[in-house]
Amino acid sequence: MATKLFKCRVEREYAKGELFKFPGVIIEEDDAQMATIVVEVEDVLLDLKAKLYRFDTDTNQWKERGVGYIKLLKHKKSGKVRLVMRQSMTKKICVNHLVLPTTATTMQEHAGSEKSWLWHATDFSDGESKEEVFCVRFGTIASAKEFREIVVKAAESPVQESEERKEECT
């Protein structure tokens, strides 16, 4: 019953053009109808296999967050880019945050590894906003460099909103 109501709400918001305001609705990939909505609303800028870690300040050590495909998704109307990753086996979201200029400025190469990048962001993967420090490790140096280049481009590009979208918000 709850899933049916959720689908109706998503369809209604999508029809109005209000879907996916960050931190937005998290779409399950298992539902073909929902996956179609994601494809229609967001363009995939990057899709690479990686391993994600987060820094746990309580224990002062890195914790593995998951292995899966890290994606950069650009919203077609608002132009906002978000970074999303799901675990391969469980499909649980590991990271979900907007790519902002601060994301690119805090991003740095992990000491001792050319395949890894560190950055700081306000994450929304657990259903609430939380400041996190992430580390992503790729299989190749080329993948790591491609990731960095696209994140920097996404962070530097101004968010383009259509005039009608601005009028709806006011």
Disulfide bonds with the S-S distance in Angstrom:
none
